[in-house]
Amino acid sequence: MSVTPTRRTVLRGAAVAAALPVAGTLATGPASAAPDARDATGLGTNVLVFDPSMGDAAIQARVDAVFKIQESNQFGTERYALAFKPGTYNVDINVGFYTHVLGLGQSPDDVVINGHVTADAQWFQGNGTQNFWRAAENLCIVPPDGLERWAVSQAAPMRRTHVKGNMTLWPSPPGNRWSSGGFLADSVVDGQVESGSQQQWLSRNDTFGSWTGANWNMVFVGTQGAPAQSFPSPPMTTVDRTPVVREKPFLTVDAHGSYHVFVPALRRNSTGTTWASGKAAGHGIPLSAFHVARPGDSARTLNRALSQGRHLLFTPGIYRLSAPLQVTRPGTVVLGLGLATLQAVNGNSLVEVADVDDVTVAGLLLEAASAGSPVLLRVGEGRSRRNHSGRPTALFDVFARIGGVVAGGTEVAIRIDSNDVIVDHIWVWRADHGLDGSVGWSVNPAGTGFLVNGDRVTTYGLFAEHFQKYEVLWNGNHGRTYFFQNEHPYDVPTQSAWVHHGTRGYAAYKVADSVTDHRAWGLGSYCFFNLQADIYADRAYEVPDTPGVVLTDLMTVCLNGPGGGGILHCVNNSGDPVQNGFGTYFMKGYSNGVATV
């Protein structure tokens, strides 16, 4: 079943204030106040490790206690990882904000949950468009009623799961049951996936029994059982093979109780999962090779560990850093559990990766908690001719936030200068709603969300919202994007505040005039200007008119009412406007100045 989405105006912004009174009471405790907190594993008190010998009732009680704290805790300080050792569990797991559910086996089928692992939206009256910042991975889920529900929006990945049944991607009734943007990778759903109200979605290297439903932008890359290419009616974009990717590293425990981080191997021209036909290729790193970080660790402490050749494992919590982490050694893994959050508190950057091979940064939320940060995450420093195609650096589930919790600003959220980098699911977000005093045109300023200077950079699942200049600016050659989701800034006060060189607004996705080769599939850009100031963007996408730059399956949506403004063209000066009321426009392709509709 497919439901046509309506405007997101009630999803974010002023309506949030009415939806957060409970969150305000839940967010007051310290991040270490885990229910029945113990640290028997050395992973910190906010990593709750379960094994079947604990008993299902006791495990259920602890899981429920976490959900009670986190269900509506959108801007709170608490962070949790719920980690399950190999075995079988008869529990239901509701996944709230900043909650990371993970199995600790080598295969998803090593940890069997005879129950649900659910993201729903009754905390927000059945509206799932703010179900951010949560994750589930490396599990076999056997829902007793045959239906798994994962009703999420941005920054809520599900990876490396086996669903023995059907799966639905929209909230349960009552309410409007909206949801808006999700990511599923390296997973098997034995039955049917129903998208429902999902506005946009990316499936990468999955296997489905079948799929039903579509709204605006549904993208499938290297997915077995995906629907056939049919954009725009319905708007399905299907790419048969994934050109180059490796999967996100994950934590495991062996029969002797020793922990390792498994790093999957690079794959090329792949379909389906890494694990369904046997053990995934890759290598393990013992936890003893990691500095296990805990909230309170300083940048100096973390950088000392890096300089000694150690990897970093961030346990759940908030890390206030006054200087950036310097990652200079090839092969370094920087992995977060439980949406571990790094805050820039001194106008600093947060993570700086040198122009070296095979670095991993994964599972982190990066936050501008002060004014003037030049960038939050940078890979490389300046243009380079180094070829990293054999051992590319990769980012997985890295999310950037400017505003929402505290006022802060940055010129660029994520900047990629190195070549051959793989980006697998990011959300860069200049907040459009949040706690009092954290959001406003001059309160949480942010220029560009995602800046690419390197060549041969590949992105899967690029989400960028509300930045004040180009949301995405691509200067490198031979770039590839598979799925893009965007919203223009809501809070543009006047047209004169959002204009450059005579152009109204900024394109959401800008490929520089110097680029000769670039491809992108499945792009969506939306506007909702909420101040009724008659604001326009001249175009959503801006690219050079050259044969090597090709956009495939793209669309625009206007969500604001009369008097709000809109987007006047889809690409460059091509495509019909969407303006002054709900409307959509679909374009099959654009290259060399020619639009295909």
C-alpha positions in Angstrom: 0.0 0.0 0.0 1.3 3.5 -0.8 0.1 6.7 0.8 0.8 10.0 -0.9 2.8 12.1 1.5 1.6 15.6 2.4 3.6 18.5 3.6 6.1 18.2 6.4 5.2 21.5 8.0 3.8 20.0 11.2 6.7 17.6 11.4 9.3 20.0 12.5 9.6 23.6 13.6 7.1 25.1 16.0 5.1 21.9 16.4 8.0 20.2 18.1 7.6 22.3 21.2 4.3 20.7 21.9 5.7 17.2 21.4 8.7 17.5 23.7 7.5 18.0 27.3 8.3 14.5 28.2 11.7 14.6 26.6 12.5 17.6 28.7 12.0 15.6 31.9 13.9 12.6 30.6 17.0 14.4 29.5 18.1 15.8 32.8 20.1 12.8 34.1 23.8 12.1 33.4 24.7 10.1 30.3 26.1 7.4 32.5 22.9 6.7 34.4 22.1 3.4 32.6 19.3 1.3 34.1 21.0 -1.2 36.4 24.4 0.2 35.3 27.4 -2.1 35.5 30.7 -2.3 33.6 31.7 -5.9 33.6 32.8 -5.8 30.0 35.1 -2.8 30.0 32.9 -1.1 27.4 31.4 1.4 29.8 28.2 1.5 31.8 26.1 2.6 28.9 26.9 -0.5 26.8 24.4 -3.1 28.2 25.7 -6.5 27.2 23.2 -9.4 27.4 23.5 -13.1 27.2 20.8 -15.8 27.2 21.7 -16.9 30.7 20.4 -13.7 32.1 16.8 -14.8 31.4 14.3 -13.2 29.0 12.3 -11.4 31.7 15.3 -9.7 33.2 16.6 -8.6 29.8 13.1 -7.3 28.8 13.0 -5.2 31.9 16.3 -3.6 31.2 15.5 -3.0 27.5 12.1 -1.4 28.5 13.9 0.8 31.0 16.1 2.2 28.3 13.2 2.8 26.0 11.3 4.6 28.8 14.1 7.1 28.9 14.8 7.3 25.2 11.4 7.1 23.5 10.9 10.8 23.1 14.3 12.0 24.2 15.1 13.8 20.9 17.6 16.3 22.2 18.7 14.6 25.5 22.2 13.7 26.7 21.7 9.9 27.3 23.2 7.4 24.9 22.9 3.6 25.0 24.1 0.5 23.2 22.2 -2.7 23.7 24.5 -5.5 22.8 23.5 -9.2 22.5 25.9 -12.1 22.7 25.3 -15.0 20.4 22.2 -17.0 21.3 18.4 -16.8 21.2 16.3 -14.3 23.0 12.5 -14.0 23.4 12.2 -10.2 23.9 10.7 -7.2 22.2 13.0 -4.3 21.6 11.6 -0.8 21.1 14.4 1.4 19.8 14.3 5.1 20.9 16.6 8.0 20.3 20.3 7.5 20.7 19.8 3.7 21.1 22.0 1.3 19.1 20.9 -2.4 19.1 23.6 -4.8 18.0 24.3 -8.4 17.8 27.8 -9.6 18.8 28.1 -12.6 16.5 30.1 -13.1 13.3 26.8 -13.6 11.4 23.4 -11.9 11.9 22.0 -15.4 12.4 24.2 -15.9 15.5 21.9 -13.6 17.5 18.2 -14.5 17.2 15.5 -12.2 18.5 12.2 -14.0 18.7 10.3 -10.7 18.9 10.3 -7.3 17.4 13.1 -4.7 17.0 10.8 -1.8 16.5 11.0 1.9 15.6 7.6 3.4 15.9 6.3 6.9 16.4 3.6 7.0 19.0 5.7 9.4 21.0 4.9 12.0 18.3 1.3 11.1 17.6 2.1 8.5 14.9 4.3 10.9 13.0 7.7 9.2 12.2 9.4 12.1 10.4 11.5 12.9 13.5 12.6 9.4 14.2 16.3 10.2 14.0 19.5 9.0 15.6 19.1 5.3 16.3 20.4 2.1 14.8 20.1 -1.7 14.6 22.6 -4.1 13.2 23.9 -7.7 13.0 20.7 -9.4 14.2 18.2 -12.1 13.1 14.7 -10.8 13.8 11.9 -13.3 14.0 8.7 -11.3 14.6 6.0 -13.5 16.2 3.3 -11.9 14.1 5.4 -12.0 10.9 5.8 -8.2 10.7 8.9 -6.2 11.5 8.4 -2.4 11.8 11.2 0.1 11.1 9.5 3.5 10.7 12.3 6.0 10.6 13.6 9.1 9.0 17.2 10.4 8.7 20.2 9.0 10.7 18.5 5.7 11.6 20.3 2.9 9.7 19.5 -0.7 9.8 22.4 -2.9 8.7 23.4 -6.6 8.4 20.0 -7.9 9.6 18.0 -11.0 8.7 14.2 -10.5 9.0 12.4 -13.8 9.0 9.1 -12.4 7.9 7.8 -9.2 6.3 8.9 -5.6 7.0 7.0 -2.3 7.0 8.6 1.1 6.9 5.8 3.3 8.3 4.4 3.9 11.8 1.5 2.0 13.3 -1.9 3.7 13.7 -3.3 6.1 14.9 -1.9 9.3 13.6 -0.9 10.5 10.1 1.7 7.7 9.9 4.3 9.6 8.0 8.0 8.7 7.7 10.7 10.3 5.7 13.9 8.8 4.7 15.8 5.7 5.7 18.7 3.4 4.9 19.0 -0.4 4.8 22.2 -2.2 3.9 23.7 -5.8 3.8 20.3 -7.2 5.0 17.9 -10.0 4.0 14.1 -9.7 4.3 12.6 -13.1 3.6 9.2 -11.7 2.9 7.9 -8.5 1.5 9.0 -4.9 2.3 6.2 -2.4 2.4 7.3 1.2 2.1 3.9 2.7 3.1 4.2 6.4 3.6 8.0 6.5 3.3 8.9 9.5 1.2 12.3 8.3 0.2 14.5 5.3 0.9 17.8 3.7 0.0 18.4 0.0 -0.1 22.0 -1.1 -0.8 23.2 -4.7 -1.1 20.1 -6.2 0.3 18.0 -9.3 -0.6 14.2 -9.1 -0.6 11.4 -11.5 -1.1 9.5 -8.6 -2.7 8.9 -4.9 -2.4 5.7 -2.9 -2.6 5.0 0.9 -2.4 6.7 4.1 -3.5 6.2 7.8 -3.0 8.9 10.3 -4.1 12.3 8.6 -4.4 13.0 5.0 -3.8 16.5 3.8 -4.7 17.9 0.3 -4.9 21.6 -0.4 -5.5 23.0 -3.9 -5.8 19.8 -5.3 -4.2 18.4 -8.7 -5.1 14.6 -8.8 -5.4 14.4 -5.0 -6.0 11.6 -3.7 -8.1 12.3 -3.0 -11.7 13.4 0.5 -12.9 10.3 2.5 -13.4 11.0 6.2 -12.4 8.9 8.3 -12.3 5.7 6.2 -12.3 6.3 4.8 -9.8 9.5 6.5 -8.8 11.8 3.5 -8.5 15.5 3.9 -9.3 17.2 0.5 -9.6 21.0 0.1 -10.2 21.9 -3.6 -10.6 25.3 -3.6 -9.0 27.2 -1.7 -6.4 30.4 -0.5 -8.0 32.6 -0.3 -5.0 31.9 -0.6 -1.2 32.9 -2.2 2.0 30.5 -2.7 4.9 30.7 -0.9 8.2 32.9 -2.6 10.9 31.1 -4.2 13.8 31.9 -5.4 17.3 31.9 -9.2 17.9 32.7 -11.5 20.9 34.1 -15.0 20.6 33.5 -18.1 22.6 36.2 -17.1 25.1 34.6 -13.7 25.8 37.2 -11.8 23.9 36.0 -8.8 21.9 37.1 -7.9 18.4 36.1 -5.4 15.7 35.5 -7.1 12.4 36.4 -5.0 9.3 34.6 -6.3 6.1 36.6 -6.5 2.9 36.2 -4.2 -0.1 33.8 -5.5 -2.8 33.4 -4.4 -6.4 30.4 -4.8 -8.7 28.5 -6.6 -6.0 24.9 -7.7 -5.4 23.3 -9.0 -2.2 24.8 -9.3 1.2 28.3 -10.1 2.5 27.1 -13.0 4.7 24.2 -14.9 3.3 26.4 -17.4 1.5 28.9 -17.9 4.4 31.3 -16.0 6.5 32.0 -12.5 5.3 35.4 -11.7 4.0 37.5 -9.3 6.1 39.7 -9.2 9.1 39.3 -8.8 12.9 41.1 -6.4 15.2 41.3 -7.4 18.9 39.7 -4.9 21.3 43.1 -4.7 23.0 44.3 -2.7 19.9 41.8 0.0 20.6 41.6 2.8 23.1 38.1 2.4 24.5 37.0 6.0 24.9 34.6 7.2 27.6 32.9 10.5 28.1 35.4 12.8 29.8 38.3 11.8 27.6 40.0 14.9 26.2 41.3 15.4 22.7 44.8 15.2 24.1 44.1 11.8 25.5 42.5 10.5 22.3 45.2 11.9 20.1 47.9 10.3 22.4 46.2 7.0 21.8 46.1 7.6 18.0 49.8 8.6 18.0 50.6 5.3 19.7 49.0 3.4 16.9 45.8 2.5 18.6 42.3 2.5 17.1 39.4 4.3 18.8 36.2 2.8 20.1 33.8 5.4 21.4 31.4 4.1 24.0 28.0 5.9 24.3 28.1 9.4 25.6 29.0 13.0 24.8 32.6 14.0 24.3 33.4 17.7 24.6 36.5 18.3 22.5 38.4 21.6 22.2 40.8 20.3 19.5 40.4 17.9 16.6 41.3 14.2 16.5 44.3 13.7 14.2 44.0 10.4 12.3 47.3 9.9 10.5 47.9 6.1 10.4 46.7 4.0 7.4 44.1 1.4 8.4 42.9 3.2 11.6 39.4 2.4 12.7 37.4 5.1 14.6 34.1 3.4 15.6 31.3 4.8 17.8 28.7 2.8 19.7 25.3 4.2 20.8 25.4 7.4 18.7 28.5 8.6 20.5 28.5 12.4 20.1 31.6 14.6 19.6 31.1 18.3 20.3 33.3 21.1 19.1 33.4 23.5 22.0 36.3 25.8 21.0 35.5 26.8 17.4 37.5 23.7 16.3 37.1 20.9 13.9 36.4 17.5 15.3 38.0 14.8 13.1 40.9 15.4 10.7 41.9 12.4 8.6 45.2 12.5 6.8 45.6 11.7 3.1 46.3 8.0 3.8 44.8 4.6 2.9 42.0 2.7 4.4 40.8 4.8 7.4 37.3 4.1 8.8 35.2 6.6 10.6 31.8 5.2 11.6 28.9 5.5 14.0 29.5 9.1 15.2 27.3 12.2 15.7 29.4 15.3 15.2 28.1 18.5 16.7 29.0 22.2 16.4 28.8 23.3 20.0 30.5 26.7 19.5 30.7 29.3 16.9 33.3 29.4 14.1 34.2 25.8 13.4 35.7 25.8 9.9 34.7 22.1 9.3 33.5 19.3 11.5 35.1 16.3 9.6 37.8 16.6 7.0 39.4 13.8 5.0 42.7 14.8 3.4 44.0 18.4 3.3 43.9 20.1 -0.1 43.8 18.5 -3.5 46.0 15.4 -4.0 47.1 13.1 -6.8 47.4 10.1 -4.4 45.4 7.1 -5.6 43.6 5.2 -2.8 41.4 3.0 -5.0 43.0 -0.2 -3.7 42.4 0.7 0.0 39.9 3.6 0.1 39.0 5.5 3.3 35.3 5.1 4.2 32.7 6.9 6.3 29.7 5.0 7.6 26.7 6.4 9.5 28.4 9.7 10.2 26.0 12.4 11.1 26.6 16.1 11.6 24.4 18.5 13.6 24.5 22.3 13.8 21.9 23.6 16.3 19.1 21.7 17.8 20.8 21.2 21.2 23.2 24.2 21.5 23.9 27.2 19.3 26.9 26.8 17.1 28.1 27.2 13.6 30.4 25.8 10.9 31.3 26.8 7.4 31.4 23.2 6.2 30.1 20.1 7.9 32.0 17.4 6.0 34.8 18.0 3.6 36.4 15.3 1.4 39.8 16.3 -0.1 41.2 12.8 -0.6 40.6 10.7 -3.6 38.6 7.4 -3.8 36.7 7.9 -0.5 33.6 5.9 0.0 30.7 7.6 1.9 28.1 5.1 3.1 25.2 6.9 4.7 25.6 10.4 6.1 23.1 13.0 7.3 24.4 16.6 7.7 21.7 18.7 9.4 21.5 22.4 10.1 18.7 22.1 12.6 15.3 23.5 11.7 13.9 22.8 15.2 15.3 22.0 18.7 15.7 23.3 22.2 15.1 27.0 22.9 17.9 29.3 21.8 19.6 26.7 19.5 18.0 27.5 16.2 17.8 30.6 14.0 19.2 32.1 10.8 22.0 33.8 12.7 22.0 31.4 15.7 23.1 28.2 14.0 24.8 29.4 10.8 26.2 26.8 8.5 27.4 27.3 4.9 27.8 24.0 3.0 26.9 20.6 4.3 29.0 18.3 2.1 32.0 19.5 0.1 33.9 17.2 -2.2 37.3 18.3 -3.7 38.7 14.8 -4.2 38.3 12.6 -7.3 36.5 9.3 -7.6 34.5 9.9 -4.5 31.4 7.6 -4.2 28.4 8.2 -1.9 25.6 6.0 -1.0 22.8 7.7 0.9 23.7 11.4 1.0 21.2 13.3 3.2 21.8 17.1 3.5 19.3 19.6 4.9 18.9 23.3 5.6 22.4 24.7 5.0 22.6 28.4 4.0 24.7 28.0 0.9 25.1 25.0 -1.4 24.0 21.9 0.5 26.3 19.8 -1.6 29.2 21.3 -3.6 31.2 18.8 -5.7 34.5 20.1 -7.1 36.2 16.7 -7.8 36.0 14.7 -11.0 34.5 11.2 -11.5 32.2 11.5 -8.5 29.2 9.2 -8.0 26.1 9.6 -5.9 23.5 6.9 -5.3 20.5 8.6 -3.6 20.4 12.2 -2.4 17.8 13.8 -0.1 17.6 17.4 0.7 15.5 20.2 2.2 16.4 23.9 1.6 16.6 26.0 4.8 13.2 26.6 6.3 14.0 29.9 8.0 15.2 32.2 5.2 14.1 35.6 6.6 14.1 37.6 3.3 15.1 36.9 -0.3 17.9 39.4 -0.1 19.4 37.3 2.7 19.6 34.3 0.4 21.0 35.5 -3.0 24.4 35.3 -4.6 25.6 36.9 -7.8 22.1 37.7 -8.9 20.9 34.1 -8.3 18.0 33.5 -5.9 19.0 31.0 -3.3 21.5 28.2 -3.7 21.2 24.9 -5.5 20.9 22.0 -3.2 23.3 19.9 -5.3 26.0 21.9 -7.2 28.6 20.3 -9.5 31.3 22.8 -10.2 31.7 24.2 -13.7 35.2 22.7 -13.9 33.9 19.1 -13.5 33.9 17.0 -16.7 32.7 13.7 -15.3 30.0 13.1 -12.6 27.0 10.7 -12.3 24.2 10.8 -9.8 21.0 8.6 -9.5 17.9 9.2 -7.4 17.9 12.8 -6.3 15.2 14.6 -4.3 15.1 18.3 -3.2 12.3 19.9 -1.2 11.4 23.4 0.0 9.4 24.5 2.9 9.9 28.2 3.6 8.1 28.7 6.9 8.2 32.5 7.4 5.7 33.3 4.6 8.4 35.6 3.1 7.9 34.6 -0.6 11.3 32.9 -0.9 12.6 31.3 -4.1 15.4 29.2 -5.2 16.2 29.5 -8.9 17.0 25.9 -9.2 17.5 22.7 -7.1 20.4 21.2 -9.1 23.2 23.1 -10.9 25.6 21.3 -13.2 27.9 22.1 -16.1 26.4 21.3 -19.5 28.9 18.7 -20.6 28.3 15.1 -21.8 30.2 13.6 -18.9 27.9 15.0 -16.2 24.7 13.0 -16.0 21.8 13.1 -13.5 19.3 10.3 -13.6 15.9 10.2 -11.9 15.5 13.5 -10.0 12.7 15.5 -8.5 11.6 18.6 -6.6 8.8 19.1 -4.1 7.3 22.3 -2.7 5.7 21.9 0.7 4.9 25.4 1.8 1.5 27.1 1.3 0.6 30.1 -0.8 2.9 33.0 -0.3 5.8 30.9 0.8 7.7 30.7 -2.5 9.2 27.7 -4.2 11.8 26.2 -6.5 11.6 27.7 -10.0 13.6 25.1 -12.0 14.7 21.5 -11.5 18.2 21.6 -13.2 19.8 24.8 -14.3 17.1 26.5 -16.3 15.2 23.3 -17.1 12.1 22.0 -15.5 8.8 23.4 -14.3 8.4 25.3 -11.0 7.0 24.0 -7.8 5.8 26.9 -5.8 3.1 28.4 -3.4 1.5 25.2 -2.4 2.2 21.4 -2.4 3.6 20.2 -5.8 6.0 17.8 -7.3 8.1 17.7 -10.4 9.9 14.6 -11.8 12.6 14.6 -14.4 14.1 11.3 -15.8 17.5 12.7 -16.6 19.7 15.7 -17.5 23.0 15.8 -19.4 24.7 18.3 -21.8 21.9 20.8 -21.5 19.2 18.4 -22.4 16.4 17.4 -20.0 14.4 14.1 -20.3 11.0 14.2 -18.7 
